């Protein structure tokens, strides 16, 4: 009987040791996957940051013009918006002038021909004479956000951290789509 207890004790210790090894292996694998995901995200952020600096710091810093965009509302009433942007790609309207440190609602307009509903949009910006690329907004153009029946729009809250000249970079589905230059007071 004593010998049986000792044998069982050895078997129990072996099973316990095997179980601990398996748990340790699983934890290391999960940690490895999590670490890999973190590294991939960091790599993408660095790539976007570097991409922004390499291609856009060197580019022109002339202010993007504004234009009047006429619309017809659902009831037939006509109106217009003052938009900063490009009449063939994108632009935005909202309270102007842009004020540093103050988050305001801005409505984005898409003027292109491609169907872009529900594709991810990132609005990033970089201040002139700096190297820090910031994200101002992430969202998408979606049905139901239209300001008129023929509009493709996206609401956003933009908050620039400081005054100065800023280059806004509009990414649609991960690709740089447009650059807009604005002054922030």
C-alpha positions as CSV (number, residue, x, y, z in Angstrom):
1,X,0.0,0.0,0.0
2,X,2.8,2.4,0.8
3,X,4.5,1.5,-2.5
4,X,1.2,2.3,-4.4
5,X,1.0,5.7,-2.8
6,X,4.5,6.5,-3.7
7,X,3.9,5.4,-7.3
8,X,0.8,7.5,-7.5
9,X,2.6,10.4,-6.0
10,X,5.3,10.2,-8.7
11,X,2.7,9.9,-11.4
12,X,0.8,12.9,-10.0
13,X,4.0,14.9,-10.0
14,X,4.8,13.9,-13.6
15,X,1.3,14.9,-14.7
16,X,1.5,18.2,-12.8
17,X,4.9,18.9,-14.4
18,X,3.6,18.1,-17.9
19,X,0.6,20.3,-17.3
20,X,2.8,23.2,-16.1
21,X,5.0,22.8,-19.2
22,X,2.0,22.9,-21.5
23,X,0.5,26.0,-19.8
24,X,3.9,27.7,-20.0
25,X,4.2,26.9,-23.7
26,X,0.7,28.2,-24.4
27,X,1.4,31.5,-22.5
28,X,4.6,32.0,-24.4
29,X,2.8,31.4,-27.7
30,X,0.1,33.9,-26.8
31,X,2.6,36.4,-25.7
32,X,4.5,35.9,-28.9
33,X,1.4,36.5,-31.1
34,X,0.5,39.6,-29.1
35,X,4.0,40.9,-29.3
36,X,4.0,40.2,-33.1
37,X,0.7,42.2,-33.5
38,X,2.2,45.1,-31.5
39,X,5.3,45.1,-33.6
40,X,3.3,45.1,-36.8
41,X,1.1,48.0,-35.6
42,X,4.2,49.9,-34.6
43,X,5.8,49.2,-37.9
44,X,2.7,50.5,-39.8
45,X,2.7,53.7,-37.6
46,X,6.4,54.2,-38.3
47,X,5.8,53.6,-42.0
48,X,2.9,56.1,-42.1
49,X,4.9,58.6,-40.0
50,X,8.0,58.3,-42.2
51,X,5.9,58.3,-45.4
52,X,4.3,61.5,-44.2
53,X,7.6,63.1,-43.6
54,X,9.4,61.9,-46.7
55,X,6.8,62.9,-49.2
56,X,4.9,65.8,-47.7
57,X,7.4,67.9,-45.8
58,X,9.2,68.6,-49.1
59,X,6.0,69.4,-50.9
60,X,4.4,72.7,-51.4
61,X,2.9,74.6,-48.4
62,X,0.6,76.9,-50.4
63,X,-2.8,77.4,-48.8
64,X,-5.6,75.3,-50.3
65,X,-8.2,77.6,-51.7
66,X,-11.8,77.6,-50.6
67,X,-14.8,77.6,-53.0
68,X,-18.6,77.7,-52.8
69,X,-20.3,74.4,-53.3
70,X,-24.0,74.8,-54.3
71,X,-26.4,72.1,-53.1
72,X,-30.1,71.4,-53.3
73,X,-31.7,70.1,-50.1
74,X,-34.3,67.4,-50.1
75,X,-37.2,69.8,-50.1
76,X,-35.9,71.6,-53.1
77,X,-34.4,74.5,-51.2
78,X,-31.0,75.7,-52.5
79,X,-28.0,76.6,-50.5
80,X,-24.2,76.5,-50.5
81,X,-21.3,75.7,-48.3
82,X,-17.9,77.3,-48.2
83,X,-15.4,74.4,-48.6
84,X,-11.7,74.2,-48.2
85,X,-10.4,71.6,-50.6
86,X,-10.3,70.4,-54.2
87,X,-13.6,70.5,-56.3
88,X,-12.6,67.1,-57.9
89,X,-11.5,65.1,-54.8
90,X,-12.4,66.2,-51.2
91,X,-12.9,69.2,-49.0
92,X,-14.4,70.1,-45.7
93,X,-16.7,72.8,-44.3
94,X,-17.3,74.0,-40.8
95,X,-16.6,76.9,-38.6
96,X,-13.8,79.0,-40.1
97,X,-11.2,80.2,-39.2
98,X,-9.8,77.0,-37.7
99,X,-8.9,77.5,-34.1
100,X,-6.1,75.8,-32.2
101,X,-7.0,73.7,-29.2
102,X,-10.7,73.9,-30.0
103,X,-12.5,70.8,-31.3
104,X,-15.2,71.6,-33.8
105,X,-17.5,69.7,-36.0
106,X,-16.5,69.6,-39.7
107,X,-18.4,68.0,-42.6
108,X,-16.2,66.4,-45.3
109,X,-17.4,66.2,-48.9
110,X,-16.2,63.6,-51.4
111,X,-16.3,64.8,-55.1
112,X,-14.8,61.9,-56.8
113,X,-16.4,59.3,-59.1
114,X,-15.4,56.1,-57.2
115,X,-17.8,54.4,-54.7
116,X,-16.1,55.0,-51.4
117,X,-18.9,54.4,-48.9
118,X,-17.8,52.6,-45.7
119,X,-14.1,52.5,-46.7
120,X,-11.9,53.5,-43.8
121,X,-10.8,57.2,-43.9
122,X,-8.0,58.7,-41.8
123,X,-7.5,62.4,-41.6
124,X,-3.9,63.1,-40.5
125,X,-1.9,66.3,-40.3
126,X,1.6,67.6,-39.9
127,X,2.5,71.1,-38.9
128,X,5.0,73.0,-41.1
129,X,8.6,72.8,-39.9
130,X,7.9,69.8,-37.6
131,X,8.2,66.0,-38.0
132,X,5.2,64.8,-36.0
133,X,2.3,63.4,-38.0
134,X,-0.9,63.3,-35.9
135,X,-4.3,61.7,-36.5
136,X,-7.1,64.1,-36.4
137,X,-10.0,61.8,-37.3
138,X,-10.8,58.2,-38.3
139,X,-14.1,57.3,-39.9
140,X,-15.8,56.7,-43.2
141,X,-18.1,58.4,-45.7
142,X,-21.4,56.7,-45.3
143,X,-25.0,56.8,-46.5
144,X,-27.1,58.7,-44.1
145,X,-24.5,61.4,-43.5
146,X,-25.5,63.3,-46.7
147,X,-26.2,67.0,-46.4
148,X,-28.2,66.8,-49.6
149,X,-29.4,64.0,-51.9
150,X,-26.4,64.1,-54.2
151,X,-23.7,64.5,-51.5
152,X,-21.2,62.0,-50.2
153,X,-20.3,63.2,-46.7
154,X,-18.5,62.3,-43.5
155,X,-18.9,64.2,-40.2
156,X,-15.8,64.7,-38.0
157,X,-14.5,66.6,-35.0
158,X,-11.1,68.2,-35.8
159,X,-8.9,69.6,-33.1
160,X,-5.5,71.0,-34.1
161,X,-3.1,71.1,-31.1
162,X,-1.4,74.4,-32.0
163,X,-1.6,77.4,-34.3
164,X,0.3,77.6,-37.5
165,X,0.3,76.2,-41.0
166,X,-0.9,72.5,-41.2
167,X,-0.9,70.0,-44.0
168,X,-3.9,67.7,-43.8
169,X,-3.4,64.3,-45.4
170,X,-6.6,62.4,-46.3
171,X,-6.2,58.6,-46.6
172,X,-9.0,56.5,-48.0
173,X,-8.7,52.8,-47.6
174,X,-5.0,53.1,-46.5
175,X,-4.0,55.1,-49.6
176,X,-3.1,58.8,-49.6
177,X,-5.9,60.5,-51.5
178,X,-5.5,64.2,-51.0
179,X,-3.4,66.9,-49.3
180,X,-4.9,70.2,-48.1
181,X,-3.0,73.1,-46.5
182,X,-4.7,75.3,-43.9
183,X,-3.8,78.0,-41.4
184,X,-4.9,77.4,-37.8
185,X,-5.2,80.5,-35.6
